[in-house]
Amino acid sequence: MNKKKRHWLWNIIIVVTLVVCVFAFILHYKNWHKIEEGELRILSGIYYQNIPIAEIDSLLLVDKLPEMERFNGFSWMAKEKGVFNDSITQTKVYVFVDDLMQQKIKLVHHDSLKTYLNFNDSLQTQQFYEELDAELLAQLKDPN
């Protein structure tokens, strides 16, 4: 029997491809957020938002996302992430939703930009909403 040996380059390409796929999955697996120095930072894979707390116009909890067209992003099972266009107002909407079945935080900032955000755990979403609301109230009381 004549055994063919696979070239070492193909082995390296396969391993590198698997590492890149696992890394991409980890980055998109959940929403990473941080509030510091008066700014809200949201990261999920390649999608990133940096929103100054002072620029947030409204903060709500909503049950459903509005009708939108995907500009750049993905939907997979109950996750929806990316940049969308609002079908009614034709404005850009950033979506960082880990579970479509749960409530979402709707942020309106810079007068008309919208961001929808939630986490896998509904309690974490509620806690983050309350934390962001308290930060927004503190910012309104002391604008300096």
Secondary structure per residue as TSV (DSSP state, phi and psi in degrees):
chain	resnum	aa	ss	phi	psi
A	1	M	-	360.0	139.6
A	2	N	-	-104.4	111.7
A	3	K	-	-91.1	131.9
A	4	K	-	-93.9	133.5
A	5	K	-	-94.6	132.8
A	6	R	-	-74.2	139.0
A	7	H	-	-67.6	142.6
A	8	W	H	-61.7	-28.9
A	9	L	H	-63.6	-40.1
A	10	W	H	-65.6	-36.7
A	11	N	H	-62.1	-43.6
A	12	I	H	-65.1	-42.1
A	13	I	H	-62.8	-41.3
A	14	I	H	-64.4	-45.6
A	15	V	H	-64.9	-44.2
A	16	V	H	-62.7	-41.2
A	17	T	H	-61.9	-43.6
A	18	L	H	-64.0	-40.9
A	19	V	H	-63.8	-43.2
A	20	V	H	-63.9	-41.9
A	21	C	H	-64.4	-42.8
A	22	V	H	-65.1	-41.6
A	23	F	H	-62.8	-44.3
A	24	A	H	-62.8	-40.1
A	25	F	H	-62.8	-43.9
A	26	I	H	-63.3	-41.1
A	27	L	H	-66.7	-36.9
A	28	H	H	-92.0	-6.7
A	29	Y	H	-59.3	-40.8
A	30	K	S	-145.3	168.7
A	31	N	-	-88.7	130.3
A	32	W	E	-102.6	131.4
A	33	H	E	-138.5	156.3
A	34	K	E	-158.9	137.9
A	35	I	E	-114.9	115.3
A	36	E	E	-154.6	147.2
A	37	E	T	52.4	38.9
A	38	G	T	73.7	18.0
A	39	E	E	-132.0	144.8
A	40	L	E	-101.4	125.3
A	41	R	E	-116.3	126.7
A	42	I	E	-123.5	131.4
A	43	L	E	-134.8	133.0
A	44	S	E	-147.7	98.0
A	45	G	T	65.8	-122.2
A	46	I	T	-90.3	-3.1
A	47	Y	E	-95.7	127.6
A	48	Y	E	-141.9	137.1
A	49	Q	E	-132.8	136.9
A	50	N	E	-125.8	104.6
A	51	I	E	-117.0	118.2
A	52	P	E	-65.5	135.5
A	53	I	G	-58.8	-36.2
A	54	A	G	-65.3	-21.1
A	55	E	G	-90.9	-2.0
A	56	I	E	-77.2	121.7
A	57	D	E	-89.4	-39.7
A	58	S	E	-149.5	157.0
A	59	L	E	-140.6	119.9
A	60	L	E	-137.5	159.4
A	61	L	E	-104.6	127.3
A	62	V	E	-124.4	155.2
A	63	D	S	-89.8	-34.0
A	64	K	S	-129.0	153.8
A	65	L	-	-84.5	147.1
A	66	P	-	-73.0	171.0
A	67	E	-	-65.6	124.7
A	68	M	E	-140.1	156.4
A	69	E	E	-107.6	135.2
A	70	R	E	-73.8	125.8
A	71	F	E	-95.5	-45.1
A	72	N	E	-158.0	121.7
A	73	G	E	153.4	-162.9
A	74	F	E	-152.9	157.4
A	75	S	E	-127.3	132.1
A	76	W	E	-148.1	119.4
A	77	M	T	52.9	-114.3
A	78	A	T	-100.0	6.0
A	79	K	E	-97.4	145.9
A	80	E	E	-147.6	120.7
A	81	K	E	-142.3	146.4
A	82	G	E	137.2	-162.1
A	83	V	E	-110.0	126.2
A	84	F	E	-123.8	164.0
A	85	N	E	-110.7	128.6
A	86	D	E	-68.4	126.8
A	87	S	T	-66.5	-29.0
A	88	I	T	-86.9	-51.7
A	89	T	T	-93.5	-9.0
A	90	Q	-	56.3	38.2
A	91	T	-	-109.9	161.9
A	92	K	E	-77.7	134.9
A	93	V	E	-128.5	129.2
A	94	Y	E	-98.7	129.8
A	95	V	E	-122.4	124.8
A	96	F	E	-129.3	70.0
A	97	V	E	-109.4	120.8
A	98	D	S	-90.4	-23.3
A	99	D	-	-146.5	108.3
A	100	L	T	-66.0	-22.4
A	101	M	T	-78.3	-17.2
A	102	Q	S	-99.3	170.9
A	103	Q	-	-65.0	150.7
A	104	K	E	-120.4	148.8
A	105	I	E	-88.2	125.9
A	106	K	E	-106.7	117.6
A	107	L	E	-107.2	128.7
A	108	V	E	-110.6	124.2
A	109	H	E	-139.1	160.8
A	110	H	T	51.4	44.5
A	111	D	T	73.3	-42.4
A	112	S	T	-143.1	-4.6
A	113	L	E	-76.7	137.0
A	114	K	E	-116.2	144.5
A	115	T	E	-134.7	129.8
A	116	Y	E	-109.4	137.3
A	117	L	E	-148.1	137.0
A	118	N	-	-156.2	175.5
A	119	F	-	-123.5	169.5
A	120	N	S	-60.4	-37.2
A	121	D	S	-94.4	121.9
A	122	S	H	-65.0	-31.9
A	123	L	H	-67.3	-36.8
A	124	Q	H	-66.2	-39.1
A	125	T	H	-62.9	-46.5
A	126	Q	H	-62.7	-42.7
A	127	Q	H	-64.8	-42.0
A	128	F	H	-66.7	-38.0
A	129	Y	H	-59.5	-47.1
A	130	E	H	-64.9	-39.6
A	131	E	H	-64.3	-43.5
A	132	L	H	-67.7	-38.8
A	133	D	H	-63.8	-42.6
A	134	A	H	-64.1	-39.7
A	135	E	H	-65.0	-39.2
A	136	L	H	-67.2	-42.1
A	137	L	H	-64.1	-40.4
A	138	A	H	-64.5	-36.3
A	139	Q	H	-68.6	-37.5
A	140	L	H	-69.6	-35.9
A	141	K	H	-71.3	-37.0
A	142	D	-	-127.6	85.9
A	143	P	-	-68.6	-9.0
A	144	N	-	-77.4	360.0
